[in-house]
């Protein structure tokens, strides 16, 4: 199938290219019309915080909830209590009330907003309510509200949007990261290929894949809650795998062209072999991401779906657009110096002995125990901090200085205490309607909340119209991301509220951002073993199907765990401990949300399949040719070391470019993925895997007879090398947009040439 699809696209390159350009145009127009939607709202079915959120619907709040617009009178001014400042603030409130989608504005001077003015009178906030949900608030809405507050700014006050208004304004593009990543990839490819044209092909595929996938994810955001970090992670992974998949296939194409094969045949043969391996690797990534669905959380579904879309688009582009580009540009992609064919099992030997990866492979094979222990020691040291990895909660105080979110957060915290940025919502359900807030059942809870350690203040209780629901807003003494606040949530649920409602049939819940994040982390910690087990099982099964060796499959899974553990260790040291945080534009330690390690685990297990399949395919092919396990390991590492290193260098460059983002979560993924990929391509694939394979010897390829009968025979490297289309362009002439269909039969290659690396396997 892959051979046929590759040949069809290679014979009709202009049609294929036009189809993809049409898809890019349509997707871009769809986004332009409907827009991209992201939200930071977290839904946790079955949790206490979700129950509190659902109970809040009885109070008929606005769609947006209450959003603060912070007013600050700099030192040396009269403050917000000055009559002139008061008139300016009230004028600003009236102007904001006329902004589209604004349904209500409360000033610090209104009876309902008296608590919105600091004791010194220099900080206050307007409470703005909109008919938009948090995910639908756009940056232009925030700008309109801030612009409408001109009377206040003219009076010398500083106006800053907070809450979801600030989040919308702070949503920045990561375009600069993509550009830097593409530039770094271009340098690596240009040096590796020695051709600017060849270097441009992977970048073109990667850029087109990025455009299509991000547009698709933007549309999906209308159908489900999609966090902004999901889009960025998808761009990061999609760009990396898109370039890498193209690199693997382009390298194979150039080998076939150097061996004298025609452009069309080489393009088709490339898809039949390397294209099949790319499809296998892409399916491995998507399958690993699918394991996140076992978490039972909409957030995980979105974070898995976004990169899965990007990977799927990258695979589709590689299998269809790439052969069309190879057909169109084949004569410019052919190496100028055609090397002589290598004999079976030959490495990169030279008159002076092996060089480069050949020398490294020989060194590892001669000293397997020493290399194995050294590699394990290095990764073990890096992984050691992971033993102290804990899940936490980010808040606006972790945003970059100068952003609206951070400025509003700091000013509110300084004036009202850190807890004002993350109040808790306590709800109670009454079996009998209450006549008013003075009902004894309500006052008992109010008194219990006020006397709880860690509570700064409790707002007067709100009663629903039917008198059956009551709500309290509780302001903690600590910040939303402070672990002490999460402890307060647990104390309220397990001790304070049960004692206050003892002997009654009241049902209480604790909600709010901190409560939701604590529930999320608890749910993730509980489901993590299931997800990890699923991903391990799937990765091992795929490798077992590919290489028909239980030893190879189990060893690969263990080696992947090594690189993941090292990445977790680096995350812990940099983000939780703050080591080198200033080097990545962080002011100090920041908590790591629970979904970051979990998503990273699934992604890394999928990505590692690329390098694992590429290396083990070469090793197995060499072993089947000569039967010498040690020499097969040397030959496989020699033949694949350069391409694996180049591919990893590109992906690491792409991931590291995202450290320029202001979002700490994006920085976590960028650094964590870059660390894991760098270790996977060098220490794991260059040292640990070959040394263990040398030590295991023929046991690498042991397969019980009963398992041999059960396993299907999959050959992910077979490129149909004995089959080429009659009338193919073995002379290297570029034929484009031919409309004649294949006659359905395949015959031996007219050129009589074979690929440089044998890939057909037997069982």
Order of alpha helices (4+ residues) and beta strands (2+ residues): alpha-alpha-alpha-beta-alpha-beta-beta-alpha-alpha-beta-alpha-alpha-alpha-alpha-alpha-alpha-alpha-alpha-alpha-alpha-beta-alpha-beta-beta-beta-alpha-alpha-beta-alpha-alpha-alpha-alpha-alpha-alpha-alpha-beta-beta
